[in-house]
Amino acid sequence: MLVMRQNSPVKIKPVFKEKFIVITESLFKRATPYDEATDSATFWDAYLILDVNSDYLTQLIHSMSEESLLNVRHNSNLLFSACVERLNCRDESNASERTRQIHSLQLLSTLLKSLFAKKRLSYFNIINLLTGLDKADVQLNALVKTLDSLIKQPTTRAHALVLALVLSAGNNNVNNNSLNSYFMNHDLSRTLFEVIADQDMTETQTRHAVMLLGMLSNYNKYESRNPYLTALSRINDANVLKRLVSLFKNLFSTLISRFCLVVRDDNTTLTKSVVTYMTSWFSTTSSPDLTDIEALNEEIGSMISPPLSALLLPFYDLMNTNSHFMMVYTSYSTSKDTKENDETPIAVLLSFVSYLVQYNRSEHSAAYTKLMFLVLLRLTEDDTFLSFMARDDTHAIVRLCRQRQPPLPRMKKPRSLLCVILDDALLYTKHNLRKKLDLPTYRLAFLVIHRILCFLSKRQIRLAYHWSELWSSLTAILHFIVMQWDDLILLERFDTFLYSFVSIFNISVAQGETFLPDTKAYDALFYELIRASDDMMALSQGVSRTMMNKTREDRSPVLSFTDFSNLRMICNHFKPALDEWQTTHNVKYPSPEQVIGIIHDNYGTLELAPMGKLDSVGGYKEAPAEMGFLRHMLRIAVEDYCGHLSPSESRSMYHPVS
């Protein structure tokens, strides 16, 4: 009889699991993490001495349903409580205790970030998972107070700042994050300013402190008193302000370098070359070479939003609320500390804006563009700042982005920084005309131009600038408005957009002799108006039909038919003279020189009507006009910054540009 031999069983090698993974898995699966007879302190001491595997914990929580997480809230409460308890290290010389402290910070950062990512978990449920509802106030207040002391300590500062950022960010909606109320109860602003002022801080830690300050100062700032916003607006410590100026100057320089990694040699006129190599900061997938400028625009626009750009929000807050910061940022431009041929902070800022305004097609980059125009608006309404910019000793050569066609004329000699601000506004108006016109940002660009013209006229400063570029750009926008009238008239705030636009024409016509450097610039203005006379008359008639009876609840000025009186007068005065000259001389297409000759011959008989309030410009007020935008901007900035935080990584998340 044949005996069939059974195959020998195959020995399967057991899969090795880290002890941290084994225990963590049991914490989120079992009813109790340890036997009742076991000392709980011993268990947590053994667990928290283990290296934290943040990737595993993140994946584990991601894989669990919200219901499953709530079923193990007893264990998550124990974990949270054990971590908070060990953050208060009594023996700093004890290496094991210090290790548990660091691991507790990493664990809490990972746990919080993972829970906030669960879309169906409310803040009520998250607090229940962390502390239980009955212990929330005691434990969360204790956590924030402990974070304050840990941020002051060099060994724990990096991880404590990350935990504070994660805790404040929540699910990226800072204003709806009720946990931020505990930061309001215990003000960390003094500690954060100490970190910023410390020369020994790494740049990443300084950025963390600035971003945390920016997030907390924006928390429900329109609804109640915010201690962080108050502290931000009042800080006048020279060391803090100087460090902030240095930080933001480096920030803008780095952002410009990031643009230049994508756009090859922006000082040439090449528009179809792009470098496909990206650094880790952009975190994007590789793509084939781009040959279309619009594709390049969208590619760049989607890549400028990660963490560095998020710091533009606290920069705006400082510029908007703190006159000391504005003064130091300006005066630093002529500081003896500035090396020869080194770009000043203001110059680097204006250079960065020139890149940003030409590549802002993504939602995030468009928001940052508007934010920077709010900064420019805030600056240009300050007479002290404008007077400083107009001084001869602040003239500089500023590198502007020249990638988009047609570029502005290349400037090889130092010039007034007022010219550079005008260039930034002009570049935006030239390169963003599209069907879905961003009316709010265009209006801000017009307001910046108008404020500068008002200042020049008031001080009778004749500015050497390529004015013809401005006039031609404005008439191009005029033609676009007329062509797209039926669509634009339906958009909200189209009336205030138009008012700001037409105001530039009016002040230039009525007061141009006070700030234009010569008659050529004035002739160029009239030349462009005559060329665009049909469009100007069409706009005037359109306003007359649709806006005569409009009123505004906020009492902002409304454009009316009378605002076109001088512009219509110019068109009606010179256009017939030009038509008659063409008929008499049998010239179908007169040259610019011939048209200017006609302007000279007929200028003496032109009578313009006096117009009041051309230089009456109201001051910028954040609330209520920009409340909605800045709430949206806060979410974008938090998403960009905190989305790149690594709870278990103490090294810098920013890689220097080589």
Buried (B, 14 or more C-beta within 10 A) or exposed (E): EEEEEEEEEEEEEEEEEEEBBEBBBEBBBEEEBBEEEEEEEEBBBEBBBBEBBBEBBBEBBEEBEBEEBBBBBEBBBBBBBBBBBBBBBEEEEEEEBBBBBBBBBBBBBBBBBBBBEBEEBEBEBBBBBBBBEEBBBEBBBBBBBBBBBBBBEEEBBBBBBBBBBBBBBBBBBBBEBBBBBBBBEBBBBEBBBBBBBBEEBBBBBBBBBBBBBBBBBBBBBEEEEBBBBBBBBEBEBEEBBBBBBBBBBBBBBBBBEBBBBBBBEBEEEEBEBBEEEBBEBBEEEEEEEBEEBEBBBBBBBBBBBBBBBBBBBBBBBBBBBBBBBBBBBBEBBEEEEBEEEEBBBBBBBBBBBBBBBBBBBBEBBBBBBBBBBBBBBBBBBBEEBBEBBBEEEBBBBBBBBBBBEEBBEEBEEEBBBBBBBBBBBBBBBBBBBEEEBBBBBBBBBBBBBBBBBBBBBBEEBEBEBBBBBBBBBBBBBBBBBBEBBEEBBEBEEBBBBBBBBBBBBBBBBBBBEBBBEEEEBBBBBBBBBBBBBEBBBBBBBBBEEEBEEEEEEEEEBBBBBEBBBBBBBBBEBBBEBBEEBBEEEEEEEBEEEBBBBBBEEBBEEEEEEEBEEBBEBEEBEBEEBBEEBBBBBBBBBBBBBBBBBBBBEBEEBBEEBE
